[in-house]
Amino acid sequence: MMPKLRSNTDLPLQFALLAVAVGIAAGFGALVFRALIAFFHNLFFLKMVSLHYDANVHTVLGPWGAWVILAPVVGAVLVAFLVKNFAPEAKGHGVPEVIGAIYYTNGVIRPVVALIKSLASAISIGSGAAIGREGPIIQIGSAFGSTLGQMINMPQWQRFTLIACGAGGGIAATFNTPIGGLLFAIELIMPEVSARTLIPVALATGAATFVGRSAFGDHPAFQIPALVLGPTHLATTATIVAYLLFGLLLGLMSWLYIRAIYQFEDWFSRIPGNYYSRHVLGMLIVGIMMYSFMHFSGQYYVEGVGYSTVQDVLTHTLGNPWFLLLLCFAKLLATSLTLGSGASGGVFSPCLFIGATLGGAAAVLFNQLLPGAHLDMASMAVIGMAGMVGGTTGAVVTAIVMIFEMTRDYNIIIPLMITVSVAFGMRRLLINDSIYTRKLSLRGQHVPDSLQTNLYLLHTASQALSRPVHCVDAQADISEIRSHAGQLSRSDLVLTSDGKPTAIVLSEWLPALRKLPDGPVREVLEPYLDDAFIVVGKQEMLFDVVGRMRRSASGAALVSNDRNDSRPESLLGVLSWEDMSRNSKLPVSLLQKQHPSETN
């Protein structure tokens, strides 16, 4: 158990200083992590020891020749060893673990995760794995915030806020986008948005950006040329149609990206062998892919974060639309192989790669199909990057603002808003989960897809009722009520004994009445009974009802005219956990009954 330090963190100044400390740590974490990537990349590809590495410049063919194919394989062995033996939660892209920690483990992230995630992800990326560095940086910053929140005695909301400080700070330091980092924390990490949480996160992202600028310079992650976008750029119908079509295309690609990553995880889990052999197999294929590109086209292209390829599209160095489409799908395949086989790294950078290459190709093809559109390749690449980020992560506002911070061109705002919104909507039509929440959903861990006030929990119990209730003596014969089965199938059944309720049968089970044998109601309906219930008054708020149901481990609540009156004639209806979820607009998994032992 980690020792707790006494602290009165209710003091605004003290908590603000803690937030700044987390932001600074996230900034330095990004600095150290990028240095580790440089070290391993130079070692694996160039057979040299150096901390200098510009991800925006292509790596030349080193002394290994074709043997560089084995670089990802060696990296896979090291990563599997670290993850398997020290921190299994470091496997994958990191952000789902941060979100899951907030909603399911009270914001507790083990301190060792930051260390293992740094090493494992740096080795993965440095050896050529087709993944990003942003996810690991987010997890590293969040782990520091969680650790600080565990060491110092503070309320739960403050620990959650420090985790958000680390996540937002990591994004801000990496891309030099302080507002984007703040919005990322709001849209994806924070369970509460208020002045007491926003101000600390803003301080953290500002501090992290300062550290990032001191180390990397005051410029965005990509050198983006002046975009060919004027105030009247959307004046033509062809241009608007092009952006709408591009948004739909990005939505389809976002859906394909999400499905591919998790489908490959499922496929690799079925391959005979163990974590080592599966990860080695996946990275061997990636190694062959990257060397094939080097052999036939002169660059590795799909290896690592892929920023050099993105930079080529932005500067019009790559202009063949068919080759750009090849790169787009090759990166999709390489990333799916990398993460599906068990690497440690993020999904953010591949989104930028896929969006940029798809955008560059779309600019050329749409100009041919839609005369009058006059789309610029660099502009479409930038919009494609935002569309893929917004579509896959669900962080629509973050994607728009981050790209605006990178370009600092106000004329791109409207094209971004149109394309990113359409991409997000299209992806939601195809799959509800984002690339982050999908991993949690597959574990049965559902998180809210929106932040809202407790308005719905302020409704009364009687307002939440949607079905009538029918009371019957527990010793009555089932044949006596079978004739009313059609009517009862739309009601909840309450069994009574000596004028008091003893059990509940929800309406969903009552259509089976016709198929049940004769006998006492209690005995015949035994498999469908729920005798763990509470009685609540019709004026009690749903917020209080949920609390009472959880504390008593109840499966349902009987709503009566008076909380102390459980006579059959006073009962108005039944509220199940599904009813509570539907009326409170919260996932049923977050409202499920709590065993009394869990409250200790």
C-alpha positions as CSV (number, residue, x, y, z in Angstrom):
1,M,0.0,0.0,0.0
2,M,1.4,3.4,-1.0
3,P,1.9,5.7,2.0
4,K,-0.4,8.7,2.2
5,L,1.0,12.2,2.8
6,R,-1.2,14.5,5.0
7,S,-2.3,17.4,3.0
8,N,-5.2,19.8,3.0
9,T,-5.8,19.8,-0.8
10,D,-9.0,21.8,-0.4
11,L,-6.8,24.9,-0.5
12,P,-7.0,26.2,-4.1
13,L,-3.4,27.4,-4.3
14,Q,-2.0,24.0,-3.1
15,F,-4.1,22.1,-5.6
16,A,-3.1,24.5,-8.4
17,L,0.5,23.9,-7.6
18,L,0.0,20.1,-7.8
19,A,-1.7,20.6,-11.2
20,V,1.3,22.6,-12.4
21,A,3.7,20.0,-11.1
22,V,1.8,17.3,-13.0
23,G,1.9,19.4,-16.2
24,I,5.7,19.9,-15.8
25,A,6.1,16.2,-15.2
26,A,4.1,15.4,-18.4
27,G,6.2,17.9,-20.4
28,F,9.5,16.3,-19.1
29,G,7.9,12.9,-19.6
30,A,7.4,13.7,-23.3
31,L,11.0,14.9,-23.5
32,V,12.5,11.8,-21.9
33,F,10.2,9.5,-23.9
34,R,11.1,11.1,-27.2
35,A,14.8,10.7,-26.2
36,L,14.3,7.0,-25.6
37,I,12.6,6.6,-29.0
38,A,15.6,8.3,-30.6
39,F,18.1,6.1,-28.7
40,F,16.4,2.8,-29.7
41,H,15.7,4.0,-33.3
42,N,19.3,4.9,-34.0
43,L,20.4,1.7,-32.4
44,F,18.0,-0.6,-34.3
45,F,18.3,1.2,-37.7
46,L,21.6,2.9,-37.9
47,K,23.8,0.8,-35.5
48,M,24.8,3.9,-33.5
49,V,24.2,5.5,-30.1
50,S,22.6,8.9,-30.4
51,L,19.7,10.8,-28.9
52,H,19.2,12.9,-32.1
53,Y,16.2,11.9,-34.2
54,D,13.9,14.0,-36.2
55,A,10.7,12.0,-36.9
56,N,9.7,14.4,-39.7
57,V,12.8,13.3,-41.7
58,H,13.0,9.9,-43.4
59,T,15.5,7.4,-42.0
60,V,18.2,6.3,-44.5
61,L,19.0,2.7,-45.2
62,G,21.6,1.8,-42.5
63,P,24.4,-0.7,-42.2
64,W,22.1,-3.6,-41.5
65,G,20.8,-3.8,-45.1
66,A,17.9,-6.4,-45.5
67,W,18.6,-7.6,-41.9
68,V,16.7,-4.5,-40.7
69,I,13.6,-6.7,-41.2
70,L,14.5,-8.3,-37.9
71,A,14.7,-5.0,-36.0
72,P,10.9,-5.1,-35.2
73,V,11.3,-8.8,-34.3
74,V,14.0,-8.1,-31.7
75,G,11.9,-5.2,-30.4
76,A,8.9,-7.5,-30.1
77,V,10.8,-9.9,-27.8
78,L,11.9,-7.1,-25.5
79,V,8.5,-5.5,-25.4
80,A,6.8,-8.9,-24.6
81,F,9.3,-9.5,-21.8
82,L,8.7,-6.1,-20.2
83,V,4.9,-6.1,-20.5
84,K,4.4,-9.8,-19.5
85,N,6.6,-9.6,-16.4
86,F,6.2,-6.1,-15.1
87,A,3.0,-4.2,-16.3
88,P,0.4,-6.0,-18.5
89,E,-1.6,-2.7,-18.6
90,A,1.3,-1.2,-20.6
91,K,0.3,-3.3,-23.6
92,G,-1.7,-1.6,-26.3
93,H,-2.4,2.1,-26.9
94,G,-2.8,3.3,-23.3
95,V,-5.7,5.7,-23.3
96,P,-8.4,3.1,-22.7
97,E,-6.5,2.1,-19.5
98,V,-6.5,5.7,-18.4
99,I,-10.3,6.0,-19.0
100,G,-10.9,2.7,-17.3
101,A,-8.8,3.7,-14.3
102,I,-11.1,6.7,-13.7
103,Y,-14.4,4.9,-14.1
104,Y,-13.5,1.5,-12.7
105,T,-10.5,1.6,-10.3
106,N,-11.0,5.0,-8.5
107,G,-8.3,6.6,-10.5
108,V,-5.6,4.3,-9.4
109,I,-2.8,3.7,-11.9
110,R,0.3,1.8,-10.7
111,P,3.5,3.9,-10.7
112,V,5.4,1.2,-12.5
113,V,3.2,1.7,-15.5
114,A,4.9,5.0,-16.4
115,L,8.3,3.3,-16.4
116,I,7.3,0.2,-18.3
117,K,5.1,2.1,-20.8
118,S,8.1,4.4,-21.5
119,L,10.5,1.6,-22.2
120,A,8.1,-0.7,-24.0
121,S,6.7,1.9,-26.3
122,A,10.0,3.5,-27.0
123,I,11.4,0.1,-28.0
124,S,8.3,-0.7,-30.1
125,I,8.4,2.7,-32.0
126,G,12.2,2.8,-32.2
127,S,12.4,-0.7,-33.7
128,G,9.9,0.2,-36.4
129,A,6.4,-0.7,-35.0
130,A,3.8,1.3,-36.9
131,I,2.3,3.1,-33.9
132,G,2.3,6.5,-32.3
133,R,4.0,8.1,-29.4
134,E,1.0,10.3,-28.1
135,G,-0.9,7.4,-26.4
136,P,2.1,6.4,-24.3
137,I,2.8,10.0,-23.4
138,I,-0.8,10.4,-22.3
139,Q,-0.5,7.3,-20.1
140,I,2.8,8.3,-18.7
141,G,1.5,11.8,-17.7
142,S,-1.7,10.2,-16.3
143,A,0.3,7.7,-14.3
144,F,2.2,10.5,-12.6
145,G,-1.0,12.4,-11.8
146,S,-2.5,9.2,-10.3
147,T,0.6,8.5,-8.3
148,L,0.6,12.0,-6.8
149,G,-3.1,11.7,-6.1
150,Q,-2.5,8.4,-4.2
151,M,0.5,9.7,-2.2
152,I,-1.4,12.8,-1.0
153,N,-4.6,12.5,0.9
154,M,-7.2,14.1,-1.4
155,P,-10.8,13.7,-2.5
156,Q,-11.5,11.4,-5.5
157,W,-12.4,14.2,-7.9
158,Q,-9.0,15.8,-7.3
159,R,-7.2,12.6,-8.2
160,F,-9.3,12.3,-11.4
161,T,-8.4,15.9,-12.2
162,L,-4.6,15.3,-11.8
163,I,-5.0,12.3,-14.1
164,A,-6.6,14.6,-16.7
165,C,-3.8,17.1,-16.1
166,G,-1.2,14.5,-17.0
167,A,-3.2,13.4,-20.1
168,G,-3.8,16.9,-21.4
169,G,-0.3,18.0,-20.6
170,G,1.2,15.1,-22.6
171,I,-0.8,16.1,-25.7
172,A,0.0,19.8,-25.3
173,A,3.7,19.2,-24.9
174,T,3.9,16.9,-27.9
175,F,2.0,19.0,-30.4
176,N,2.6,22.5,-29.0
177,T,-1.2,22.8,-28.7
178,P,-2.2,23.9,-25.1
179,I,-5.9,24.5,-26.0
180,G,-6.0,21.1,-27.8
181,G,-4.5,19.4,-24.8
182,L,-7.2,21.0,-22.5
183,L,-10.0,20.0,-24.9
184,F,-8.6,16.4,-25.1
185,A,-8.8,16.1,-21.4
186,I,-12.4,17.5,-21.4
187,E,-13.7,15.3,-24.2
188,L,-12.1,12.0,-23.3
189,I,-10.8,11.9,-19.8
190,M,-12.6,14.2,-17.3
191,P,-15.8,12.8,-15.7
192,E,-16.6,16.3,-14.3
193,V,-16.3,19.7,-16.1
194,S,-16.4,22.7,-13.8
195,A,-14.3,25.6,-12.7
196,R,-12.6,23.5,-10.0
197,T,-11.5,20.9,-12.6
198,L,-10.9,23.1,-15.7
199,I,-8.6,25.6,-14.1
200,P,-6.1,23.0,-12.9
201,V,-6.0,21.2,-16.2
202,A,-5.5,24.5,-18.0
203,L,-2.6,25.3,-15.7
204,A,-1.2,21.8,-16.4
205,T,-1.4,22.1,-20.2
206,G,0.1,25.6,-20.1
207,A,3.0,24.3,-18.0
208,A,3.5,21.3,-20.2
209,T,3.5,23.4,-23.3
210,F,6.2,25.7,-21.8
211,V,8.4,22.7,-21.1
212,G,7.7,21.3,-24.6
213,R,8.5,24.6,-26.3
214,S,11.7,25.0,-24.3
215,A,12.9,21.6,-25.6
216,F,11.4,21.3,-29.1
217,G,10.9,25.0,-30.1
218,D,7.8,27.1,-30.6
219,H,6.5,25.4,-33.7
220,P,3.9,22.8,-34.3
221,A,4.6,19.1,-34.8
222,F,4.5,19.6,-38.6
223,Q,5.9,22.3,-40.9
224,I,2.7,23.2,-42.7
225,P,2.9,25.5,-45.7
226,A,0.5,28.4,-46.2
227,L,-2.8,26.7,-47.1
228,V,-4.6,27.6,-50.3
229,L,-7.8,28.6,-48.5
230,G,-9.3,32.0,-48.8
231,P,-12.4,33.6,-47.2
232,T,-14.5,32.7,-50.3
233,H,-13.2,29.1,-50.5
234,L,-16.6,27.6,-49.8
235,A,-18.4,29.7,-52.4
236,T,-18.7,26.9,-55.0
237,T,-21.1,24.0,-54.7
238,A,-18.4,21.6,-55.9
239,T,-16.2,22.5,-53.0
240,I,-18.9,22.0,-50.4
241,V,-19.8,18.6,-52.0
242,A,-16.2,17.6,-52.0
243,Y,-15.9,18.3,-48.3
244,L,-19.1,16.4,-47.5
245,L,-18.0,13.4,-49.6
246,F,-14.6,13.5,-47.9
247,G,-16.2,13.6,-44.5
248,L,-18.2,10.4,-45.4
249,L,-15.0,8.8,-46.7
250,L,-13.1,9.6,-43.5
251,G,-16.0,8.2,-41.4
252,L,-15.8,5.0,-43.4
253,M,-12.0,4.9,-42.9
254,S,-12.4,5.6,-39.1
255,W,-14.8,2.7,-38.8
256,L,-12.4,0.4,-40.8
257,Y,-9.5,1.5,-38.6
258,I,-11.3,0.7,-35.4
259,R,-12.6,-2.6,-36.6
260,A,-9.3,-3.7,-38.1
261,I,-7.3,-3.1,-34.9
262,Y,-9.6,-5.1,-32.7
263,Q,-10.2,-7.8,-35.3
264,F,-6.5,-8.3,-35.6
265,E,-6.3,-8.6,-31.8
266,D,-8.9,-11.3,-32.0
267,W,-7.2,-13.1,-34.8
268,F,-3.8,-13.1,-33.1
269,S,-5.3,-14.4,-29.8
270,R,-6.5,-17.5,-31.7
271,I,-3.0,-18.3,-33.2
272,P,-1.4,-21.2,-31.4
273,G,1.6,-20.1,-29.2
274,N,2.1,-17.5,-26.6
275,Y,2.5,-13.7,-26.4
276,Y,6.1,-13.9,-27.6
277,S,5.5,-15.9,-30.7
278,R,2.4,-14.0,-31.7
279,H,4.1,-10.6,-31.3
280,V,7.2,-11.8,-33.2
281,L,5.0,-13.0,-36.0
282,G,3.2,-9.7,-36.3
283,M,6.3,-7.6,-36.2
284,L,8.1,-9.9,-38.7
285,I,5.4,-9.1,-41.3
286,V,5.7,-5.4,-40.4
287,G,9.5,-5.6,-40.9
288,I,9.0,-7.2,-44.3
289,M,6.5,-4.5,-45.3
290,M,8.8,-1.6,-44.3
291,Y,11.9,-3.0,-46.0
292,S,9.8,-3.8,-49.2
293,F,8.9,-0.1,-49.3
294,M,12.5,0.8,-48.9
295,H,13.6,-1.6,-51.7
296,F,11.0,-0.5,-54.2
297,S,10.3,3.1,-53.4
298,G,13.4,4.3,-51.5
299,Q,11.8,5.0,-48.1
300,Y,10.5,2.9,-45.2
301,Y,7.3,4.9,-45.1
302,V,5.1,2.7,-42.8
303,E,7.6,2.3,-39.9
304,G,7.4,4.2,-36.7
305,V,5.2,7.2,-36.1
306,G,5.2,8.1,-39.9
307,Y,5.6,11.8,-39.5
308,S,8.1,12.0,-42.3
309,T,5.5,10.6,-44.7
310,V,2.9,13.1,-43.4
311,Q,5.4,15.9,-44.0
312,D,6.0,14.7,-47.6
313,V,2.2,15.0,-48.3
314,L,2.1,18.5,-46.7
315,T,5.0,19.7,-48.9
316,H,3.7,18.0,-52.1
317,T,6.7,15.7,-52.2
318,L,4.3,12.9,-52.7
319,G,1.7,13.6,-55.3
320,N,0.7,10.3,-56.9
321,P,-2.9,9.6,-55.6
322,W,-2.6,5.8,-56.2
323,F,0.7,5.6,-54.3
324,L,-0.9,7.7,-51.5
325,L,-3.8,5.3,-51.3
326,L,-1.3,2.4,-51.2
327,L,0.4,4.1,-48.3
328,C,-2.9,4.7,-46.5
329,F,-4.0,1.1,-46.5
330,A,-0.4,-0.2,-45.9
331,K,-0.3,1.9,-42.7
332,L,-3.7,0.6,-41.7
333,L,-2.5,-2.9,-42.1
334,A,0.9,-2.3,-40.4
335,T,-0.8,-0.6,-37.4
336,S,-3.3,-3.4,-37.1
337,L,-0.6,-6.0,-37.2
338,T,1.5,-4.1,-34.6
339,L,-1.3,-3.5,-32.1
340,G,-3.1,-6.7,-32.8
341,S,0.0,-8.8,-32.0
342,G,0.6,-7.0,-28.7
343,A,2.9,-3.9,-29.2
344,S,2.9,-1.0,-26.8
345,G,2.1,2.3,-28.5
346,G,-0.6,4.8,-29.6
347,V,-3.2,5.1,-32.3
348,F,-3.0,8.9,-32.7
349,S,-0.1,9.1,-35.1
350,P,-1.4,6.4,-37.5
351,C,-4.6,8.5,-37.6
352,L,-2.6,11.5,-38.8
353,F,-0.8,9.3,-41.4
354,I,-3.9,7.7,-42.8
355,G,-5.8,11.1,-42.8
356,A,-3.0,12.9,-44.6
357,T,-2.4,10.3,-47.3
358,L,-6.1,9.8,-47.8
359,G,-6.6,13.6,-48.0
360,G,-3.8,14.0,-50.5
361,A,-5.2,11.4,-52.7
362,A,-8.7,12.7,-52.4
363,A,-7.6,16.2,-53.4
364,V,-6.3,14.9,-56.8
365,L,-9.2,12.6,-57.5
366,F,-11.9,15.0,-56.4
367,N,-10.4,17.8,-58.6
368,Q,-10.8,15.4,-61.6
369,L,-14.3,14.3,-60.6
370,L,-15.7,17.7,-59.5
371,P,-14.5,20.4,-61.8
372,G,-14.5,23.7,-59.9
373,A,-13.6,22.3,-56.6
374,H,-9.9,23.5,-56.8
375,L,-8.8,21.5,-53.8
376,D,-5.3,21.8,-52.5
377,M,-3.4,18.7,-51.5
378,A,-1.8,20.1,-48.3
379,S,-5.2,21.6,-47.2
380,M,-7.0,18.3,-47.8
381,A,-4.2,16.4,-45.9
382,V,-4.6,18.7,-42.9
383,I,-8.4,18.3,-43.0
384,G,-8.0,14.5,-43.4
385,M,-5.8,14.4,-40.3
386,A,-8.4,16.2,-38.2
387,G,-11.2,14.0,-39.7
388,M,-9.5,10.8,-38.8
389,V,-8.7,12.0,-35.3
390,G,-12.2,13.2,-34.7
391,G,-13.8,10.2,-36.3
392,T,-11.8,7.5,-34.5
393,T,-11.4,9.1,-31.0
394,G,-14.7,10.9,-30.8
395,A,-12.9,14.1,-29.8
396,V,-14.4,16.3,-32.5
397,V,-13.7,19.7,-30.9
398,T,-10.2,18.6,-30.0
399,A,-9.4,17.6,-33.5
400,I,-10.7,20.9,-35.0
401,V,-8.9,23.1,-32.5
402,M,-5.6,21.2,-32.6
403,I,-5.4,21.5,-36.3
404,F,-6.3,25.2,-36.1
405,E,-3.5,25.6,-33.5
406,M,-1.1,23.9,-35.9
407,T,-2.0,25.9,-39.0
408,R,-3.0,29.2,-37.3
409,D,-5.1,29.8,-40.4
410,Y,-8.6,30.8,-39.6
411,N,-9.9,30.1,-43.1
412,I,-9.6,26.3,-42.4
413,I,-12.1,26.4,-39.6
414,I,-15.3,26.0,-41.7
415,P,-13.9,23.1,-43.8
416,L,-12.7,21.4,-40.6
417,M,-16.1,21.8,-39.0
418,I,-17.9,20.4,-42.0
419,T,-15.6,17.5,-42.7
420,V,-14.8,16.4,-39.1
421,S,-18.5,16.5,-38.1
422,V,-19.6,14.4,-41.1
423,A,-16.8,12.0,-40.4
424,F,-17.8,11.6,-36.8
425,G,-21.5,11.2,-37.7
426,M,-20.7,8.6,-40.3
427,R,-18.5,6.6,-37.9
428,R,-21.2,6.7,-35.2
429,L,-23.7,5.3,-37.7
430,L,-21.4,2.3,-38.3
431,I,-20.1,1.7,-34.8
432,N,-21.0,3.5,-31.6
433,D,-17.7,3.0,-29.8
434,S,-14.7,5.1,-30.4
435,I,-11.2,3.5,-30.8
436,Y,-10.7,4.1,-27.1
437,T,-14.1,3.0,-25.7
438,R,-14.2,-0.1,-27.9
439,K,-11.5,-1.8,-25.8
440,L,-13.4,-1.1,-22.6
441,S,-16.7,-2.3,-24.1
442,L,-15.2,-5.6,-25.1
443,R,-14.2,-6.0,-21.5
444,G,-17.8,-5.2,-20.4
445,Q,-16.6,-1.8,-19.0
446,H,-19.0,0.8,-20.4
447,V,-18.4,4.5,-19.9
448,P,-20.8,7.4,-20.6
449,D,-20.5,8.9,-24.1
450,S,-21.5,12.4,-22.8
451,L,-21.1,14.6,-19.8
452,Q,-24.3,16.0,-18.3
453,T,-25.7,17.3,-15.1
454,N,-27.7,15.3,-12.6
455,L,-30.9,16.6,-14.0
456,Y,-32.3,13.2,-14.8
457,L,-31.5,11.9,-11.3
458,L,-33.6,14.7,-9.8
459,H,-36.7,13.1,-11.2
460,T,-39.0,11.4,-8.7
461,A,-39.6,7.7,-8.5
462,S,-43.1,8.0,-9.7
463,Q,-42.0,10.0,-12.8
464,A,-39.8,7.1,-13.8
465,L,-42.6,4.4,-13.7
466,S,-43.5,3.1,-17.1
467,R,-45.6,-0.1,-16.3
468,P,-48.5,-1.0,-14.0
469,V,-48.0,-3.4,-11.2
470,H,-50.2,-6.4,-10.3
471,C,-50.2,-8.0,-6.8
472,V,-51.0,-11.6,-6.3
473,D,-50.9,-13.9,-3.3
474,A,-47.8,-16.1,-3.3
475,Q,-49.8,-19.2,-2.5
476,A,-52.4,-18.7,-5.3
477,D,-52.4,-21.3,-8.1
478,I,-50.7,-20.3,-11.4
479,S,-53.9,-21.3,-13.2
480,E,-55.8,-18.5,-11.5
481,I,-53.7,-15.8,-13.2
482,R,-52.9,-17.6,-16.5
483,S,-56.1,-16.4,-18.1
484,H,-54.9,-12.8,-17.6
485,A,-51.4,-13.6,-19.0
486,G,-51.8,-11.2,-21.9
487,Q,-52.6,-8.3,-19.7
488,L,-49.9,-9.3,-17.1
489,S,-47.2,-9.5,-19.8
490,R,-47.3,-5.7,-19.8
491,S,-47.1,-5.5,-16.0
492,D,-44.7,-6.3,-13.2
493,L,-45.9,-8.9,-10.8
494,V,-45.6,-8.5,-7.0
495,L,-46.0,-11.6,-4.8
496,T,-47.5,-11.0,-1.4
497,S,-47.9,-12.9,1.8
498,D,-50.0,-11.7,4.7
499,G,-50.5,-8.4,2.9
500,K,-46.8,-7.7,2.5
501,P,-44.7,-7.9,-0.7
502,T,-42.3,-10.8,-0.7
503,A,-40.9,-11.0,-4.2
504,I,-41.0,-9.4,-7.7
505,V,-41.3,-10.9,-11.2
506,L,-40.5,-8.3,-13.9
507,S,-42.8,-8.1,-16.9
508,E,-40.2,-9.5,-19.3
509,W,-40.6,-13.0,-17.7
510,L,-44.4,-13.1,-17.6
511,P,-45.1,-14.2,-21.2
512,A,-43.7,-17.6,-20.1
513,L,-46.9,-18.1,-17.9
514,R,-48.7,-20.0,-20.6
515,K,-45.9,-22.6,-20.7
516,L,-45.6,-23.1,-17.0
517,P,-47.2,-26.1,-15.1
518,D,-49.9,-25.6,-12.5
519,G,-49.0,-25.1,-8.9
520,P,-48.4,-22.3,-6.3
521,V,-47.3,-19.1,-7.9
522,R,-44.2,-18.8,-5.7
523,E,-43.0,-22.3,-6.5
524,V,-43.7,-22.2,-10.2
525,L,-42.1,-18.7,-10.7
526,E,-39.1,-19.4,-8.4
527,P,-36.5,-19.1,-11.3
528,Y,-37.8,-15.7,-12.1
529,L,-38.2,-14.2,-8.6
530,D,-36.2,-11.3,-7.2
531,D,-36.7,-11.1,-3.4
532,A,-34.0,-8.5,-3.0
533,F,-35.9,-5.2,-3.2
534,I,-36.5,-2.0,-1.3
535,V,-39.7,0.1,-0.9
536,V,-39.4,3.8,-1.8
537,G,-41.8,6.7,-1.7
538,K,-43.2,8.1,-4.9
539,Q,-41.6,11.5,-4.2
540,E,-38.1,10.2,-3.6
541,M,-35.5,11.4,-6.1
542,L,-33.9,8.8,-8.4
543,F,-30.5,9.9,-7.1
544,D,-31.5,8.7,-3.6
545,V,-33.2,5.6,-4.9
546,V,-30.0,4.6,-6.7
547,G,-28.0,5.1,-3.5
548,R,-30.4,3.0,-1.4
549,M,-30.5,0.2,-4.1
550,R,-26.7,0.0,-4.3
551,R,-26.2,0.0,-0.5
552,S,-28.7,-2.7,0.1
553,A,-27.7,-4.8,-3.0
554,S,-31.3,-4.7,-4.2
555,G,-32.4,-5.8,-7.6
556,A,-35.5,-3.5,-7.8
557,A,-37.4,-0.8,-5.9
558,L,-41.1,-1.0,-5.2
559,V,-42.6,2.5,-5.5
560,S,-45.4,3.2,-3.0
561,N,-47.5,6.2,-2.0
562,D,-45.5,6.3,1.2
563,R,-42.1,4.8,1.9
564,N,-43.3,3.2,5.1
565,D,-46.4,1.8,3.5
566,S,-45.9,-1.5,1.5
567,R,-49.5,-2.6,1.5
568,P,-50.5,-3.9,-2.0
569,E,-53.1,-1.2,-2.4
570,S,-50.4,1.5,-1.9
571,L,-48.0,0.1,-4.5
572,L,-47.7,2.1,-7.7
573,G,-45.0,0.2,-9.6
574,V,-41.5,-1.3,-9.8
575,L,-38.2,0.2,-10.8
576,S,-35.5,-2.2,-12.1
577,W,-31.9,-1.3,-12.8
578,E,-32.8,-1.1,-16.5
579,D,-35.5,1.4,-15.6
580,M,-33.0,3.4,-13.6
581,S,-30.5,3.4,-16.5
582,R,-33.1,4.5,-19.0
583,N,-34.4,7.3,-16.8
584,S,-31.1,8.6,-15.5
585,K,-29.3,8.4,-18.9
586,L,-26.4,6.5,-17.3
587,P,-25.0,3.1,-18.3
588,V,-26.7,0.3,-16.4
589,S,-23.2,-1.1,-15.6
590,L,-22.5,2.0,-13.5
591,L,-25.8,1.7,-11.6
592,Q,-25.7,-2.0,-10.9
593,K,-26.3,-3.2,-7.4
594,Q,-23.4,-3.1,-5.0
595,H,-22.7,-5.9,-2.6
596,P,-22.6,-4.6,1.0
597,S,-19.0,-5.8,1.4
598,E,-17.9,-3.4,-1.3
599,T,-18.8,-0.4,0.8
600,N,-16.1,-1.2,3.3
